[in-house]
């Protein structure tokens, strides 16, 4: 039997063969597969939707475990406490958002269209359009590989930050200490959205920032906005063959922020901290949408910035992981030279270094 190519399991369509490939569809199967790999002393890579991984062309020298568990359970739903919703780690994230909106569970609608699995969302503290999952997560059930036991975390223990969490900080080269088994959410009941925090979305909905709108309308507009930026997966559109945003928005100290051009975006990011836009920096450093499509580029046109959004590094059909990383380095180094700010990758790099 031929080896499983990780390019077939990732949204950027790059990655070599797995030395061994397993798929687990239940919590018990996930735990057993992890324990077996650990007992054998094999490296372990966890994959689900594959939307946040860039894997080396050499592949992975151990066990690749695809988490394919599915299922949504509504434990309670009342006007006082809202809905307690338990979701298996492998369940497709956008299917959960669609379920929540159509069952009048509020709070997830602004996160529509994000690819990947539910179990991956607390790891990255996935967010978009002014919302992130830390605002609605109640607890996360995991398998602690070091303790050899199930451990359940509440939000305060997960130390959520911007695209960050304890789960991410204890993951090394795609191999986590804590393997997510289930994510539980606490969602208010109602057909209105959470307050709209993102100016672009508020304009699209015709409301003021801080107001609410129909959650169905929010989901529709978020899907439209994401699609216009190539951020909704489409097998026929190479602009979506990516990991989404490749670079995180930089968080700067006051001195660094003061050195930015006056017109640069600035958003509060905590005491003495300012967040700016990675996309703005990339474009002003000389990397427009579609940069790299030319056959004379560093990737020979095999990889480029999306023609719709400068934050996405895309596979134009036959790119390798080496191509994506060459483009990423060119962009990172260009921004560093122009603004003195170092961009950092959002997806996990497996067997690779930026």
C-alpha positions as CSV (number, residue, x, y, z in Angstrom):
1,X,0.0,0.0,0.0
2,X,1.4,3.4,-0.9
3,X,2.2,5.9,1.8
4,X,-0.3,8.6,2.6
5,X,0.8,12.0,1.2
6,X,0.2,14.8,3.6
7,X,-0.5,17.1,0.6
8,X,-3.8,15.3,0.3
9,X,-4.7,16.2,3.9
10,X,-3.8,19.9,4.0
11,X,-5.5,22.9,2.6
12,X,-2.2,24.2,1.1
13,X,-1.8,20.9,-0.7
14,X,1.9,20.5,0.2
15,X,3.6,17.8,2.3
16,X,5.4,14.5,1.7
17,X,4.5,11.0,2.9
18,X,3.6,9.9,6.4
19,X,5.8,7.1,7.7
20,X,2.6,5.7,9.3
21,X,-1.0,7.0,9.0
22,X,-3.9,6.4,11.4
23,X,-7.4,7.7,11.6
24,X,-9.5,7.8,14.7
25,X,-13.3,8.4,14.8
26,X,-14.0,8.1,18.5
27,X,-12.5,9.4,21.7
28,X,-11.4,5.9,22.7
29,X,-9.7,5.4,19.3
30,X,-7.9,8.8,19.6
31,X,-6.5,7.9,23.0
32,X,-5.5,4.4,21.9
33,X,-3.7,5.6,18.8
34,X,-1.8,8.3,20.8
35,X,-0.8,5.8,23.5
36,X,0.4,3.3,20.9
37,X,2.6,5.8,19.2
38,X,4.0,7.1,22.5
39,X,4.7,3.5,23.8
40,X,6.6,2.9,20.6
41,X,8.6,6.1,21.0
42,X,7.4,7.4,17.6
43,X,7.0,11.0,16.7
44,X,3.3,12.0,16.6
45,X,1.7,14.6,14.3
46,X,-2.0,15.4,14.9
47,X,-4.1,16.5,11.9
48,X,-7.8,17.1,11.4
49,X,-8.8,19.7,8.8
50,X,-5.2,20.4,7.8
51,X,-5.9,24.1,7.5
52,X,-3.1,25.3,9.9
53,X,-0.2,23.1,8.8
54,X,2.6,23.5,6.3
55,X,4.4,20.1,6.2
56,X,7.9,19.5,4.8
57,X,8.2,17.9,1.3
58,X,10.2,15.1,3.1
59,X,7.0,14.1,4.9
60,X,6.7,13.1,8.5
61,X,9.0,10.4,10.1
62,X,6.5,9.0,12.6
63,X,2.7,8.5,13.1
64,X,0.3,11.0,11.6
65,X,-3.0,10.7,13.4
66,X,-6.1,12.2,11.7
67,X,-8.8,13.0,14.2
68,X,-12.1,12.3,12.5
69,X,-14.5,12.2,15.5
70,X,-17.8,13.9,14.8
71,X,-20.9,14.9,16.8
72,X,-22.7,17.7,18.5
73,X,-24.6,17.3,21.7
74,X,-26.7,20.0,23.4
75,X,-26.5,19.2,27.1
76,X,-28.7,22.1,28.3
77,X,-30.6,25.0,26.7
78,X,-32.5,27.5,28.8
79,X,-33.0,31.2,28.8
80,X,-30.9,31.8,32.0
81,X,-27.7,29.8,31.2
82,X,-28.0,29.5,27.4
83,X,-27.0,26.4,25.5
84,X,-24.2,24.1,26.7
85,X,-23.0,22.5,23.5
86,X,-20.4,19.6,23.4
87,X,-18.6,19.1,20.1
88,X,-16.2,16.3,19.2
89,X,-12.7,17.4,18.2
90,X,-12.9,16.3,14.6
91,X,-16.2,17.9,13.8
92,X,-16.0,20.4,11.0
93,X,-15.9,23.9,12.5
94,X,-18.2,25.7,10.0
95,X,-20.8,22.9,10.3
96,X,-20.9,23.7,14.0
97,X,-21.3,27.5,13.3
98,X,-24.2,26.7,10.8
99,X,-25.8,24.4,13.4
100,X,-25.6,27.1,16.1
101,X,-27.0,29.8,14.0
102,X,-29.9,27.7,12.8
103,X,-30.7,26.6,16.3
104,X,-30.7,30.2,17.6
105,X,-27.5,29.8,19.6
106,X,-25.6,33.1,19.5
107,X,-21.9,33.9,19.6
108,X,-20.3,31.9,16.8
109,X,-21.7,33.6,13.7
110,X,-18.8,36.0,13.1
111,X,-16.5,32.9,12.9
112,X,-18.3,31.5,9.9
113,X,-16.3,30.1,7.0
114,X,-13.1,29.3,8.9
115,X,-11.8,26.0,7.7
116,X,-10.6,23.2,9.9
117,X,-11.9,21.2,12.9
118,X,-13.5,22.3,16.1
119,X,-10.7,20.7,18.2
120,X,-8.1,23.0,16.5
121,X,-10.0,26.2,17.4
122,X,-8.9,26.5,21.1
123,X,-5.3,25.7,20.2
124,X,-4.9,28.8,18.1
125,X,-7.7,30.7,19.8
126,X,-9.2,31.1,16.4
127,X,-10.7,34.4,15.6
128,X,-12.1,36.7,12.9
129,X,-14.2,39.9,12.6
130,X,-13.8,40.9,16.2
131,X,-14.7,37.5,17.7
132,X,-12.6,34.6,18.9
133,X,-13.5,31.2,20.4
134,X,-12.2,32.1,23.9
135,X,-15.4,34.2,24.3
136,X,-17.6,31.2,24.1
137,X,-15.6,28.2,25.2
138,X,-16.7,26.6,28.5
139,X,-14.2,23.8,28.8
140,X,-11.8,21.7,26.7
141,X,-11.4,17.9,27.3
142,X,-7.9,16.6,26.4
143,X,-5.6,13.6,26.7
144,X,-2.5,14.6,28.6
145,X,0.3,12.5,27.1
146,X,2.7,13.2,29.9
147,X,0.3,12.2,32.7
148,X,-1.3,9.4,30.6
149,X,-4.8,10.7,31.7
150,X,-7.7,12.8,30.5
151,X,-7.5,16.4,31.6
152,X,-10.3,19.0,31.3
153,X,-9.4,22.7,31.1
154,X,-11.5,25.7,31.9
155,X,-10.8,29.0,30.0
156,X,-8.7,30.5,32.8
157,X,-6.3,27.6,32.7
158,X,-5.9,27.8,28.9
159,X,-4.2,31.2,29.1
160,X,-5.8,32.4,25.9
161,X,-4.0,35.2,24.0
162,X,-4.0,36.6,20.5
163,X,-3.9,33.4,18.3
164,X,-2.4,31.6,21.3
165,X,-3.1,29.3,24.2
166,X,-1.5,26.9,26.6
167,X,-2.4,24.2,24.2
168,X,-0.4,25.8,21.4
169,X,2.6,26.7,23.7
170,X,2.9,23.0,24.7
171,X,2.9,21.8,21.1
172,X,6.3,21.1,19.5
173,X,6.6,20.6,15.7
174,X,2.9,19.7,15.5
175,X,3.1,17.2,18.4
176,X,0.9,18.4,21.3
177,X,1.2,17.5,25.0
178,X,-2.5,17.9,25.2
179,X,-4.6,16.2,22.5
180,X,-8.0,17.8,22.2
181,X,-10.8,15.3,22.5
182,X,-13.9,17.6,22.8
183,X,-14.7,21.3,23.1
184,X,-17.7,22.5,25.1
185,X,-19.3,25.9,24.4
186,X,-21.7,28.1,26.4
187,X,-23.8,30.0,23.9
188,X,-26.6,32.5,24.7
189,X,-30.0,31.7,23.2
190,X,-31.4,34.1,20.6
191,X,-31.5,34.9,16.9
192,X,-29.5,38.1,17.3
193,X,-25.8,38.1,17.1
194,X,-23.2,39.0,19.7
195,X,-22.3,42.7,19.5
196,X,-20.6,43.5,16.2
197,X,-17.0,44.6,17.0
198,X,-15.4,44.8,13.5
199,X,-16.0,48.0,11.5
200,X,-15.9,46.3,8.1
201,X,-18.6,43.8,9.1
202,X,-20.7,46.5,10.8
203,X,-20.7,48.5,7.5
204,X,-21.7,45.5,5.5
205,X,-24.6,44.9,7.9
206,X,-25.6,48.5,8.0
207,X,-25.3,48.8,11.8
208,X,-23.0,50.7,14.2
209,X,-20.1,49.0,15.9
210,X,-21.3,47.5,19.2
211,X,-24.9,46.9,17.9
212,X,-26.4,43.5,17.2
213,X,-27.8,42.1,14.0
214,X,-29.6,38.9,12.9
215,X,-27.1,36.1,13.4
216,X,-28.2,34.7,10.0
217,X,-27.4,38.0,8.4
218,X,-24.0,38.1,10.1
219,X,-23.2,34.6,8.9
220,X,-24.2,35.5,5.4
221,X,-22.1,38.6,5.3
222,X,-19.1,37.0,6.9
223,X,-19.1,34.2,4.3
224,X,-19.4,36.8,1.6
225,X,-16.6,38.9,2.9
226,X,-14.3,35.9,3.5
227,X,-15.1,34.5,0.0
228,X,-14.1,37.9,-1.5
229,X,-10.7,37.5,0.1
230,X,-10.2,33.9,-0.9
231,X,-10.7,32.7,2.7
232,X,-13.5,30.2,2.0
233,X,-12.2,26.9,0.7
234,X,-13.0,26.3,-3.0
235,X,-11.4,23.4,-4.8
236,X,-11.6,25.3,-8.1
237,X,-9.9,28.5,-6.8
238,X,-6.1,28.4,-6.1
239,X,-6.5,31.6,-4.0
240,X,-8.0,29.3,-1.4
241,X,-5.3,26.7,-1.5
242,X,-3.5,28.1,1.6
243,X,-3.5,28.1,5.3
244,X,-5.5,31.4,5.4
245,X,-3.6,34.2,7.0
246,X,0.0,33.1,7.0
247,X,1.3,35.9,9.3
248,X,-0.2,37.2,12.5
249,X,-0.8,40.9,13.0
250,X,2.2,42.3,15.0
251,X,1.7,43.3,18.6
252,X,4.0,46.3,19.2
253,X,5.2,48.3,22.2
254,X,4.6,52.0,22.3
255,X,8.1,52.9,20.9
256,X,7.7,50.5,18.0
257,X,4.2,51.7,17.3
258,X,5.4,55.3,17.3
259,X,7.9,54.5,14.6
260,X,5.2,53.4,12.2
261,X,4.0,55.8,9.5
262,X,1.2,58.0,10.7
263,X,-1.3,56.3,8.4
264,X,-0.5,52.8,9.6
265,X,-3.5,51.0,11.3
266,X,-3.4,50.9,15.1
267,X,-5.6,49.0,17.4
268,X,-5.5,48.7,21.2
269,X,-3.9,45.4,22.3
270,X,-3.6,45.7,26.1
271,X,-1.7,48.1,28.4
272,X,1.1,49.8,26.5
273,X,0.6,47.5,23.4
274,X,-0.7,48.3,19.9
275,X,-1.7,45.9,17.2
276,X,-1.1,46.8,13.6
277,X,-2.0,45.1,10.3
278,X,0.3,42.6,8.7
279,X,-1.5,42.9,5.4
280,X,-0.9,46.7,5.4
281,X,2.8,46.2,6.2
282,X,3.1,43.6,3.4
283,X,1.5,45.8,0.8
284,X,3.5,48.9,1.7
285,X,6.7,46.9,1.7
286,X,6.2,46.2,-2.0
287,X,4.3,42.9,-2.0
288,X,0.9,43.5,-3.7
289,X,-1.9,40.9,-4.2
290,X,-0.8,38.2,-6.6
291,X,2.9,38.9,-5.9
292,X,4.9,35.9,-7.1
293,X,2.7,34.8,-10.0
294,X,5.4,35.8,-12.4
295,X,7.5,32.9,-13.7
296,X,10.6,34.9,-12.8
297,X,9.7,35.1,-9.1
298,X,11.5,33.2,-6.3
299,X,9.0,30.4,-6.7
300,X,8.7,30.4,-10.5
301,X,5.1,31.3,-10.2
302,X,4.2,28.0,-8.4
303,X,3.3,29.9,-5.2
304,X,2.2,33.5,-4.8
305,X,0.3,35.9,-2.5
306,X,-3.4,35.5,-3.1
307,X,-4.8,37.7,-5.8
308,X,-7.5,38.6,-3.2
309,X,-5.6,39.1,0.0
310,X,-2.0,39.7,0.8
311,X,-2.0,37.7,4.0
312,X,-2.6,34.3,2.2
313,X,0.3,32.5,0.6
314,X,-1.2,30.3,-2.0
315,X,-0.3,27.1,-4.0
316,X,-1.1,27.8,-7.6
317,X,-1.3,24.1,-8.4
318,X,2.1,22.5,-8.2
319,X,3.9,24.4,-5.4
320,X,6.0,22.6,-2.8
321,X,6.5,23.4,0.8
322,X,9.9,24.8,-0.1
323,X,8.2,27.2,-2.5
324,X,5.8,28.5,0.1
325,X,8.6,29.0,2.6
326,X,10.8,30.8,0.1
327,X,7.9,33.2,-0.6
328,X,7.2,33.6,3.1
329,X,10.9,34.5,3.8
330,X,10.9,37.0,1.0
331,X,7.9,38.8,2.4
332,X,9.1,38.6,6.0
333,X,12.5,40.0,5.1
334,X,11.0,42.7,3.0
335,X,8.8,43.9,5.8
336,X,11.7,43.8,8.2
337,X,13.8,45.9,5.9
338,X,11.1,48.4,5.3
339,X,9.6,48.8,8.8
340,X,11.9,47.1,11.2
341,X,9.1,44.7,12.2
342,X,9.5,40.9,12.1
343,X,6.4,39.0,11.0
344,X,5.7,35.6,12.5
345,X,3.9,32.7,10.9
346,X,0.4,31.7,12.1
347,X,0.3,28.1,10.8
348,X,2.5,25.4,12.3
349,X,5.6,24.6,10.3
350,X,6.2,20.8,10.4
351,X,9.8,19.9,9.7
352,X,10.4,23.4,8.4
353,X,11.8,26.7,9.7
354,X,10.9,30.2,8.5
